Amino acid sequence: MQIRNVYGIDLGTSTVKIYDQKKDTIMKEKNMIAIRNREQIIAVGNDAYEMHERTPSNIEVITPMSSGRIANVLMVEAVLHTLLCRCNHYMGYHPELYFSVPSDMTEIERRSYYTIAHKGRLKNCRMYLVDKPIADALALGIPLNRTKGSMIVNIGAQSTEISVIADARVIFGKTVSIGGKQFNEAICNLNRRKNNFQIGLKTAKRLKIALADLDCDRLEGRKVRGVDGTTGLPMEGIVTSSLVNEAILADVNRLGEEIKHALERTPPQIHNHIRKEGIYLTGGSTRLPNIDRCLTRQLGCSVQLSQYYDLCTICGLKELINHEALHRWAYTVKKRKSL
């Protein structure tokens, strides 16, 4: 009797989420890898994240994904295989892997998933791809066969995917470079201009979580350590909630404009149904307090916030894996023929 292990995998820019069907668990780790002297891997996942911004010059901590896409095939392969081993040391015979992928990928990008999966103990695996908007829709409870038009906006770590689903398929998909990293960088840049000291991206992320509120301007602040912009020496300074909100709001408004442009490109009958149903908002960066209210005011239609946040896509993969009737939305990638 063969043992079949099935995994759902969401390779996010910031984090990797893996669903193990046998254990019925979801593992979540940082999508980072630490390399010494550009050749020796010394840490993967959360262990590598702990080293971020604290390493000597000969150790580099990188994120092998960029804007939700594979940027470094070899490093993504190392991260994937290491985290799968942590999830389940014994992967079984012919394991099945379901990857969530951007809906607007090229054929070359699809083949890169085949490359990273069919190595080592996964050499004989069966691999399937599922468009992220489809997985999100399953988690959100959108009836794929019956919907006349649904828009899903997934705000990730480095990018936002705006998608429209109708007629049981993705009819429109666009990726824009707005996400959690851009919010963090905006906080760093505005703080440098206004307060004349530089803070790290980790500090900016903590400030974003602690002080941001896009519906009201709280009179709060945090003391943080940074580098003086004039002398280059360590210093302490105060960052206020108004500065954090001002920095983030510019990118949120830009995202609202991108959603408007996507709606304008949608056929009228589908456009009307989306406005009646509301726009679905998900992704890790939607944890910003009241981002749904901010976008509702800008777009003039309701915005429904998913409580799954960054786990929405992997929860959708879980639904698809566990319900055979949903397998029709998973597709395979052919191995490239050698010349």
Backbone torsions as a table, in degrees:
resi	resn	phi	psi	omega
1	MET	NA	125.8	-179.4
2	GLN	-81.1	143.9	176.5
3	ILE	-99.0	121.6	-178.3
4	ARG	-108.7	118.1	174.8
5	ASN	-103.1	134.6	-177.7
6	VAL	-122.3	132.7	-178.5
7	TYR	-129.8	138.8	168.6
8	GLY	-103.1	133.6	-173.0
9	ILE	-131.0	123.7	174.3
10	ASP	-113.9	102.2	-179.8
11	LEU	-85.2	85.0	178.9
12	GLY	-81.7	161.7	179.7
13	THR	-63.8	-40.2	-177.3
14	SER	-93.7	-41.4	-176.2
15	THR	-135.3	153.2	173.6
16	VAL	-106.6	128.7	175.7
17	LYS	-114.7	130.9	-178.8
18	ILE	-126.9	125.2	175.1
19	TYR	-100.7	124.5	177.8
20	ASP	-104.1	110.8	-175.8
21	GLN	-63.6	-40.1	-176.6
22	LYS	-62.8	-43.8	179.6
23	LYS	-86.1	-14.3	-175.3
24	ASP	54.8	48.3	-179.7
25	THR	-130.7	156.0	175.2
26	ILE	-117.6	122.2	177.2
27	MET	-102.2	138.3	-177.9
28	LYS	-131.2	121.8	178.0
29	GLU	-138.9	156.9	178.9
30	LYS	-64.2	139.8	178.2
31	ASN	-88.8	71.8	-178.6
32	MET	-137.8	154.7	179.3
33	ILE	-144.0	135.7	-179.7
34	ALA	-105.2	130.5	-175.3
35	ILE	-126.2	131.4	176.2
36	ARG	-98.7	130.0	178.1
37	ASN	54.4	31.1	175.3
38	ARG	62.7	15.6	-178.5
39	GLU	-143.4	-24.9	-175.5
40	GLN	-108.7	119.7	178.0
41	ILE	-80.0	124.1	-177.5
42	ILE	-115.4	-16.2	179.1
43	ALA	-159.1	147.8	-179.5
44	VAL	-137.6	145.9	174.5
45	GLY	75.6	-137.5	-178.1
46	ASN	-61.1	-32.3	178.5
47	ASP	-62.8	-39.7	178.3
48	ALA	-69.8	-36.9	179.8
49	TYR	-62.9	-36.4	178.5
50	GLU	-63.1	-25.3	179.7
51	MET	-87.3	-12.7	-175.1
52	HIS	-59.5	132.8	-179.2
53	GLU	66.1	15.3	179.3
54	ARG	-131.1	12.9	-170.3
55	THR	-97.9	153.3	171.7
56	PRO	-70.2	173.8	-172.6
57	SER	-65.6	-24.8	-177.3
58	ASN	-87.7	-1.8	177.9
59	ILE	-115.9	127.7	-178.5
60	GLU	-117.2	130.5	176.1
61	VAL	-107.9	118.4	-175.5
62	ILE	-124.8	159.8	170.7
63	THR	-107.2	113.1	-173.4
64	PRO	-76.8	0.2	175.0
65	MET	-110.1	149.9	177.4
66	SER	-137.1	120.8	179.4
67	SER	54.0	39.8	176.7
68	GLY	79.4	8.5	-178.1
69	ARG	-126.3	157.0	-179.1
70	ILE	-71.4	121.3	179.5
71	ALA	-102.5	-31.2	-179.3
72	ASN	-135.9	102.6	-173.2
73	VAL	-59.4	-46.2	-176.7
74	LEU	-63.8	-41.1	-179.0
75	MET	-72.0	-38.4	175.8
76	VAL	-63.0	-40.3	177.1
77	GLU	-59.0	-44.2	179.9
78	ALA	-63.9	-43.0	179.1
79	VAL	-64.0	-48.2	-177.4
80	LEU	-59.6	-49.6	-175.7
81	HIS	-68.1	-36.5	178.4
82	THR	-65.7	-45.1	-177.3
83	LEU	-71.6	-33.3	175.5
84	LEU	-64.4	-37.7	177.0
85	CYS	-65.7	-37.6	176.8
86	ARG	-67.2	-34.8	-179.2
87	CYS	-69.6	-43.0	-179.0
88	ASN	-157.8	109.2	-175.1
89	HIS	-61.4	-34.7	177.7
90	TYR	-103.8	113.1	-174.1
91	MET	-91.4	-4.8	177.5
92	GLY	80.3	179.0	178.9
93	TYR	-88.0	137.0	178.3
94	HIS	46.2	59.2	178.8
95	PRO	-63.2	153.1	178.3
96	GLU	-107.2	130.0	-179.4
97	LEU	-117.7	127.1	175.6
98	TYR	-111.8	111.3	-179.7
99	PHE	-98.5	135.3	169.0
100	SER	-87.4	134.6	-174.2
101	VAL	-137.4	155.1	175.1
102	PRO	-59.4	145.3	-175.6
103	SER	-75.9	-17.9	-176.9
104	ASP	-105.6	33.6	-179.2
105	MET	-73.8	153.3	172.0
106	THR	-86.3	169.1	179.6
107	GLU	-65.1	-35.2	178.4
108	ILE	-64.6	-40.8	178.8
109	GLU	-66.2	-35.4	176.9
110	ARG	-64.6	-41.5	-178.8
111	ARG	-66.0	-26.6	179.5
112	SER	-63.9	-30.5	175.9
113	TYR	-68.5	-37.4	176.3
114	TYR	-62.2	-40.1	-178.1
115	THR	-63.7	-47.0	-176.1
116	ILE	-72.7	-23.3	-176.2
117	ALA	-85.3	-39.7	-172.3
118	HIS	-89.7	65.3	177.4
119	LYS	-139.5	154.6	175.2
120	GLY	54.8	-132.1	-178.0
121	ARG	-69.7	-11.4	178.5
122	LEU	-96.7	9.5	-173.4
123	LYS	-54.6	-36.7	-177.1
124	ASN	-103.1	23.8	-177.3
125	CYS	-74.2	160.6	170.3
126	ARG	-102.5	126.3	-173.4
127	MET	-119.5	136.3	178.6
128	TYR	-131.2	149.5	176.0
129	LEU	-112.3	143.1	177.0
130	VAL	-131.6	126.5	178.2
131	ASP	-60.8	134.5	-177.9
132	LYS	-55.5	-43.1	179.1
133	PRO	-59.7	-34.2	177.8
134	ILE	-66.3	-45.8	178.5
135	ALA	-62.5	-43.1	178.1
136	ASP	-60.8	-42.7	-179.0
137	ALA	-62.2	-39.8	178.8
138	LEU	-63.7	-41.0	178.9
139	ALA	-68.4	-34.6	-178.4
140	LEU	-80.0	-8.4	179.1
141	GLY	82.2	20.2	178.2
142	ILE	-77.3	125.1	179.3
143	PRO	-74.0	102.1	-172.7
144	LEU	-60.7	-36.2	-177.5
145	ASN	-75.7	-21.4	-173.0
146	ARG	-112.6	-15.2	-175.6
147	THR	-66.4	135.1	177.8
148	LYS	-92.4	-2.5	178.7
149	GLY	158.5	115.6	178.3
150	SER	-135.8	135.3	177.2
151	MET	-109.7	130.3	178.4
152	ILE	-119.9	128.3	178.0
153	VAL	-115.8	112.9	-178.6
154	ASN	-107.4	108.0	-178.2
155	ILE	-94.5	109.1	-176.4
156	GLY	-100.5	-156.1	-175.1
157	ALA	-78.2	-32.5	-178.5
158	GLN	-130.0	-10.8	-175.9
159	SER	-152.4	163.8	176.7
160	THR	-123.5	129.5	177.2
161	GLU	-103.6	119.1	178.5
162	ILE	-103.6	121.5	-173.7
163	SER	-134.4	148.6	174.5
164	VAL	-122.9	128.1	180.0
165	ILE	-112.8	131.0	174.7
166	ALA	-157.9	154.1	-180.0
167	ASP	54.9	37.9	175.3
168	ALA	63.3	27.7	178.3
169	ARG	-155.6	167.5	176.5
170	VAL	-85.1	114.6	-177.7
171	ILE	-97.3	-14.2	178.7
172	PHE	-150.8	134.8	176.8
173	GLY	-147.2	132.5	-180.0
174	LYS	-143.4	136.8	177.5
175	THR	-111.2	128.2	178.6
176	VAL	-120.0	148.6	-174.4
177	SER	-84.9	65.9	175.9
178	ILE	-133.9	124.8	-179.5
179	GLY	-169.0	-166.7	-176.2
180	GLY	-59.3	-38.8	-179.8
181	LYS	-63.8	-41.6	179.0
182	GLN	-65.0	-35.9	175.7
183	PHE	-62.5	-45.2	-179.3
184	ASN	-63.3	-43.3	179.7
185	GLU	-65.1	-36.8	178.4
186	ALA	-63.2	-38.7	177.7
187	ILE	-64.7	-45.2	178.4
188	CYS	-58.8	-46.7	-175.5
189	ASN	-68.0	-43.3	-179.0
190	LEU	-68.4	-37.4	178.0
191	ASN	-64.8	-38.5	178.7
192	ARG	-64.6	-39.8	-179.1
193	ARG	-71.9	-40.0	-174.7
194	LYS	-87.6	-38.1	-175.2
195	ASN	-108.1	-6.5	175.9
196	ASN	60.2	37.2	167.5
197	PHE	-147.4	148.4	-172.8
198	GLN	-99.8	134.5	175.3
199	ILE	-117.2	160.1	179.5
200	GLY	-82.3	166.3	-178.9
201	LEU	-66.3	-33.4	177.1
202	LYS	-64.0	-41.9	178.3
203	THR	-64.7	-42.7	179.0
204	ALA	-61.1	-38.5	178.6
205	LYS	-64.3	-42.2	178.4
206	ARG	-64.2	-39.6	178.0
207	LEU	-64.9	-39.7	179.0
208	LYS	-60.2	-44.4	-178.9
209	ILE	-68.9	-39.1	-174.0
210	ALA	-81.0	-33.8	-168.3
211	LEU	-115.1	-20.5	-174.0
212	ALA	-67.7	138.9	172.0
213	ASP	-159.4	107.8	-172.1
214	LEU	-83.9	2.8	179.3
215	ASP	-106.1	-22.8	178.7
216	CYS	-151.2	156.0	-178.1
217	ASP	-100.2	99.3	-179.5
218	ARG	-75.8	145.4	178.1
219	LEU	-91.6	74.6	-179.1
220	GLU	-133.0	163.4	177.9
221	GLY	-156.8	163.9	177.8
222	ARG	-134.2	140.4	174.0
223	LYS	-85.8	127.1	-177.7
224	VAL	-132.9	160.5	176.4
225	ARG	-99.8	140.7	179.8
226	GLY	-153.8	-160.2	-179.2
227	VAL	-120.8	126.7	179.5
228	ASP	-60.5	131.1	-177.2
229	GLY	-71.1	-19.0	-178.7
230	THR	-94.1	-49.6	-174.8
231	THR	-94.6	-21.5	-176.6
232	GLY	78.2	11.7	-179.0
233	LEU	-95.5	154.4	175.8
234	PRO	-61.0	144.7	178.8
235	MET	-155.2	166.9	174.5
236	GLU	-112.7	145.9	178.8
237	GLY	-151.5	170.1	179.9
238	ILE	-106.5	130.9	173.2
239	VAL	-114.3	126.6	-175.0
240	THR	-96.2	161.7	178.1
241	SER	-65.7	-32.9	179.8
242	SER	-64.1	-37.3	177.7
243	LEU	-66.9	-42.9	179.4
244	VAL	-62.4	-45.8	-179.9
245	ASN	-63.3	-42.2	179.7
246	GLU	-61.5	-41.4	-179.1
247	ALA	-65.6	-43.9	-175.7
248	ILE	-74.3	-36.6	-172.3
249	LEU	-60.2	-34.1	-179.9
250	ALA	-60.7	-43.8	179.7
251	ASP	-72.3	-35.3	178.2
252	VAL	-65.4	-40.9	177.1
253	ASN	-64.1	-38.4	177.4
254	ARG	-64.6	-37.8	176.9
255	LEU	-64.1	-41.5	177.4
256	GLY	-58.4	-39.8	177.8
257	GLU	-65.2	-38.7	178.4
258	GLU	-64.8	-39.2	178.1
259	ILE	-64.9	-39.8	177.6
260	LYS	-60.5	-44.2	179.0
261	HIS	-62.7	-38.1	177.9
262	ALA	-64.9	-40.5	178.0
263	LEU	-63.8	-37.2	179.9
264	GLU	-66.1	-27.8	179.8
265	ARG	-87.1	-1.5	-178.6
266	THR	-89.4	137.8	177.6
267	PRO	-52.7	144.4	-172.6
268	PRO	-52.9	-44.3	-176.8
269	GLN	-65.7	-37.1	177.5
270	ILE	-72.7	-39.7	177.1
271	HIS	-55.7	-45.8	-179.5
272	ASN	-63.4	-40.1	-179.8
273	HIS	-67.2	-38.4	178.1
274	ILE	-61.9	-42.9	-178.9
275	ARG	-66.4	-33.7	177.1
276	LYS	-71.5	-42.6	-176.3
277	GLU	-77.8	-32.7	-175.2
278	GLY	97.8	161.2	-179.6
279	ILE	-96.2	134.8	-179.7
280	TYR	-91.0	131.3	-177.0
281	LEU	-119.2	126.1	-179.7
282	THR	-147.9	177.9	-178.0
283	GLY	111.5	158.8	-176.1
284	GLY	-60.9	-33.8	-176.7
285	SER	-78.2	-3.0	176.5
286	THR	-80.2	2.8	174.0
287	ARG	-71.7	-10.4	175.9
288	LEU	-58.2	122.8	-176.9
289	PRO	-56.4	128.1	173.6
290	ASN	65.9	23.8	174.8
291	ILE	-65.3	-30.1	177.6
292	ASP	-66.7	-40.3	178.5
293	ARG	-66.8	-38.7	179.8
294	CYS	-61.9	-45.3	179.7
295	LEU	-71.7	-32.3	176.7
296	THR	-60.4	-44.6	178.9
297	ARG	-63.8	-39.5	-176.4
298	GLN	-73.7	-36.5	-174.4
299	LEU	-91.2	-20.8	-179.5
300	GLY	75.2	17.8	174.0
301	CYS	-144.9	163.2	-173.9
302	SER	-69.0	146.0	176.3
303	VAL	-122.8	119.6	-177.6
304	GLN	-98.2	122.0	-176.0
305	LEU	-92.6	125.4	177.2
306	SER	-76.6	136.8	178.2
307	GLN	-85.1	-0.6	175.4
308	TYR	-79.6	-23.6	-178.4
309	TYR	52.1	-124.5	-174.9
310	ASP	-73.5	-8.6	179.0
311	LEU	-93.2	2.8	-175.5
312	CYS	-60.5	-48.1	-176.7
313	THR	-64.5	-44.8	-178.4
314	ILE	-68.3	-32.1	175.8
315	CYS	-67.5	-34.0	175.5
316	GLY	-67.0	-39.4	175.7
317	LEU	-63.0	-38.1	177.8
318	LYS	-60.1	-44.5	178.5
319	GLU	-61.0	-45.4	-177.5
320	LEU	-64.3	-43.1	-178.1
321	ILE	-63.4	-38.6	-173.5
322	ASN	-88.1	-3.5	179.4
323	HIS	-128.1	108.7	-174.0
324	GLU	-59.5	-31.1	-178.7
325	ALA	-65.0	-20.3	-178.7
326	LEU	-90.1	-6.2	-176.2
327	HIS	-64.4	-15.4	-179.4
328	ARG	-63.6	-20.9	-179.5
329	TRP	-89.4	3.3	173.5
330	ALA	-101.1	139.8	-179.0
331	TYR	-133.9	162.5	-175.4
332	THR	-105.1	165.8	176.7
333	VAL	-119.4	129.1	179.3
334	LYS	-75.8	142.5	173.6
335	LYS	-68.8	136.2	-178.7
336	ARG	-65.8	130.5	-179.4
337	LYS	-75.1	133.8	178.0
338	SER	-76.1	142.8	-176.5
339	LEU	-81.1	NA	NA
